[in-house]
Amino acid sequence: MGGTNDVIETDVLVVGGGINGAGIARDAAGRGLRVVLCEKDDLASHTSSASSKLIHGGLRYLEHYEFRLVRKALAEREVLLRSAPHIMHPLRFVMPHDSGQRPVWLIRAGLYLYDTLARREFLPGSEAVLLRGHPAGEPLKEMFTRGFVYSDGWVDDARLVVLNAIAARERGASILTRTACTALTRDADHWHATLAHAGGRTTKVRARSLVNAAGPWAAQFLQVATGVAPRRALRLIKGSHIVVPRLFSHDYAYIFQHPTAASFSRCPTSRSTR
Ligand SMILES: Cc1cc2nc3c(=O)[nH]c(=O)nc-3n(C[C@H](O)[C@H](O)[C@H](O)COP(=O)(O)OP(=O)(O)OC[C@H]3O[C@@H](n4cnc5c(N)ncnc54)[C@H](O)[C@@H]3O)c2cc1C
């Protein structure tokens, strides 16, 4: 076991090597700041390699009138598709439609906004399709005769993180993997952090600013490192992926809507099939 033998002076200490940490490190280093990123395990070893791998604008947020958010996300989708086409590609989504779902005019309006809120260079726009005779209609139940097709992007999420970390390092950042931030204190101008490396060695870092990019561990990290309970609790959400054998040979993805609340109340049996 080694002891403390280094002190690093930096402008920004980023704790966490997921997509947020790596992206922030890249951005800060690109602005000429001195950056240290520490990741307790490996880059993208947690949430950022277990996502659904979509580069999307957030179609469903339009229903909550989050137009500005969706526009920013759509613009960023273009940036990503342009900057790393070797790890991303367009993906066409088929949304089968039936009368129990949102009305056609609403879906058309939503997709029109999705197509036009931000400049679109790489992805084709949305369209209505007749599913009979369409390759995407083949595996579906016969009741689905029409639907909509729209675009989003697919990305190799873990590689996106690693590429951001490499780009940050090329701009001068230190990327320290298998290095946990274990203690943190603050004086008037600086954060003083202890970084514990996998072999037992520790490094002290004096940083002008700190970015807590610890993802699901953000609250726990603060509590353990500072000994102070965060004033606000962090509510974690969980997503699940169910992997099934491939059922069709075309390249479309499907997105299925839940029946609307109104059609649920009209059709009690649909509850048991949800
Ligand atoms: C099921 C699911 C599907 C999703 N699908 C999509 C999608 O399709 N498209 C999309 O854009 N988003 C998607 N998301 C959201 C996206 O995956 C997350 O928003 C994103 O990965 C969060 O990244 P992060 O960097 O904040 O966290 P993480 O990737 O979890 O990174 C945090 C890192 O901090 C490190 N860490 C923690 N404590 C310390 C410490 N003390 N010292 C050093 N390091 C520490 C951890 O080891 C971890 O690697 C999905 C999320 C889920 C759960």
The ligand as an SDF file (V2000), in Angstrom:
LIG
                    3D

 53 58  0  0  0  0  0  0  0  0999 V2000
  -32.5090    1.8480  -18.8120 C   0  0  0  0  0  0  0  0  0  0  0  0
  -32.0160    3.1990  -19.2580 C   0  0  0  0  0  0  0  0  0  0  0  0
  -32.0930    3.5550  -20.5920 C   0  0  0  0  0  0  0  0  0  0  0  0
  -31.6480    4.7850  -21.0100 C   0  0  0  0  0  0  0  0  0  0  0  0
  -31.7050    5.0880  -22.3330 N   0  0  0  0  0  0  0  0  0  0  0  0
  -31.2060    6.2430  -22.7750 C   0  0  0  0  0  0  0  0  0  0  0  0
  -31.1740    6.5300  -24.1580 C   0  0  0  0  0  0  0  0  0  0  0  0
  -31.5920    5.7320  -24.9810 O   0  0  0  0  0  0  0  0  0  0  0  0
  -30.6530    7.7130  -24.5650 N   0  0  0  0  0  0  0  0  0  0  0  0
  -30.1530    8.6240  -23.6430 C   0  0  0  0  0  0  0  0  0  0  0  0
  -29.6800    9.6900  -24.0730 O   0  0  0  0  0  0  0  0  0  0  0  0
  -30.1640    8.3780  -22.3130 N   0  0  0  0  0  0  0  0  0  0  0  0
  -30.6640    7.2090  -21.8680 C   0  0  0  0  0  0  0  0  0  0  0  0
  -30.6740    6.9390  -20.5440 N   0  0  0  0  0  0  0  0  0  0  0  0
  -30.1380    7.9330  -19.6250 C   0  0  0  0  0  0  0  0  0  0  0  0
  -28.5950    7.8930  -19.6320 C   0  0  0  0  0  0  0  0  0  0  0  0
  -28.1520    6.5530  -19.7190 O   0  0  0  0  0  0  0  0  0  0  0  0
  -28.0880    8.5420  -18.3600 C   0  0  0  0  0  0  0  0  0  0  0  0
  -28.6550    9.8350  -18.2380 O   0  0  0  0  0  0  0  0  0  0  0  0
  -26.5830    8.6880  -18.3860 C   0  0  0  0  0  0  0  0  0  0  0  0
  -25.9360    7.4760  -18.7080 O   0  0  0  0  0  0  0  0  0  0  0  0
  -26.1210    9.1690  -17.0300 C   0  0  0  0  0  0  0  0  0  0  0  0
  -24.7430    9.3360  -17.1370 O   0  0  0  0  0  0  0  0  0  0  0  0
  -23.9150    9.8200  -15.8870 P   0  0  0  0  0  0  0  0  0  0  0  0
  -22.5460   10.1610  -16.3820 O   0  0  0  0  0  0  0  0  0  0  0  0
  -24.6600   10.8880  -15.1720 O   0  0  0  0  0  0  0  0  0  0  0  0
  -23.9190    8.5570  -14.8850 O   0  0  0  0  0  0  0  0  0  0  0  0
  -23.0790    7.1860  -14.9320 P   0  0  0  0  0  0  0  0  0  0  0  0
  -22.8960    6.6720  -16.3020 O   0  0  0  0  0  0  0  0  0  0  0  0
  -23.6840    6.2740  -13.9290 O   0  0  0  0  0  0  0  0  0  0  0  0
  -21.6550    7.6470  -14.4350 O   0  0  0  0  0  0  0  0  0  0  0  0
  -21.4170    8.0250  -13.0910 C   0  0  0  0  0  0  0  0  0  0  0  0
  -20.0400    7.5050  -12.7760 C   0  0  0  0  0  0  0  0  0  0  0  0
  -19.6130    8.0480  -11.5310 O   0  0  0  0  0  0  0  0  0  0  0  0
  -18.7280    7.1160  -10.9470 C   0  0  0  0  0  0  0  0  0  0  0  0
  -18.5790    7.4240   -9.5290 N   0  0  0  0  0  0  0  0  0  0  0  0
  -19.5300    7.3710   -8.5700 C   0  0  0  0  0  0  0  0  0  0  0  0
  -19.0070    7.7410   -7.3960 N   0  0  0  0  0  0  0  0  0  0  0  0
  -17.6960    8.0380   -7.6040 C   0  0  0  0  0  0  0  0  0  0  0  0
  -16.6260    8.4820   -6.7670 C   0  0  0  0  0  0  0  0  0  0  0  0
  -16.7920    8.6960   -5.4640 N   0  0  0  0  0  0  0  0  0  0  0  0
  -15.3990    8.6840   -7.3340 N   0  0  0  0  0  0  0  0  0  0  0  0
  -15.2120    8.4720   -8.6710 C   0  0  0  0  0  0  0  0  0  0  0  0
  -16.1910    8.0410   -9.5060 N   0  0  0  0  0  0  0  0  0  0  0  0
  -17.4170    7.8420   -8.9730 C   0  0  0  0  0  0  0  0  0  0  0  0
  -19.4340    5.7770  -11.2010 C   0  0  0  0  0  0  0  0  0  0  0  0
  -18.5260    4.6880  -11.1280 O   0  0  0  0  0  0  0  0  0  0  0  0
  -19.9880    5.9920  -12.6080 C   0  0  0  0  0  0  0  0  0  0  0  0
  -19.1520    5.4390  -13.6070 O   0  0  0  0  0  0  0  0  0  0  0  0
  -31.1090    5.7010  -20.0860 C   0  0  0  0  0  0  0  0  0  0  0  0
  -31.0110    5.3560  -18.7300 C   0  0  0  0  0  0  0  0  0  0  0  0
  -31.4480    4.1180  -18.3260 C   0  0  0  0  0  0  0  0  0  0  0  0
  -31.2990    3.7480  -16.8740 C   0  0  0  0  0  0  0  0  0  0  0  0
  1  2  1  0
  2  3  1  0
  2 52  2  0
  3  4  2  0
  4  5  1  0
  4 50  1  0
  5  6  2  0
  6  7  1  0
  6 13  1  0
  7  8  2  0
  7  9  1  0
  9 10  1  0
 10 11  2  0
 10 12  1  0
 12 13  2  0
 13 14  1  0
 14 15  1  0
 14 50  1  0
 15 16  1  0
 16 17  1  0
 16 18  1  0
 18 19  1  0
 18 20  1  0
 20 21  1  0
 20 22  1  0
 22 23  1  0
 23 24  1  0
 24 25  2  0
 24 26  1  0
 24 27  1  0
 27 28  1  0
 28 29  2  0
 28 30  1  0
 28 31  1  0
 31 32  1  0
 32 33  1  0
 33 34  1  0
 33 48  1  0
 34 35  1  0
 35 36  1  0
 35 46  1  0
 36 37  1  0
 36 45  1  0
 37 38  2  0
 38 39  1  0
 39 40  1  0
 39 45  2  0
 40 41  1  0
 40 42  2  0
 42 43  1  0
 43 44  2  0
 44 45  1  0
 46 47  1  0
 46 48  1  0
 48 49  1  0
 50 51  2  0
 51 52  1  0
 52 53  1  0
M  END
$$$$
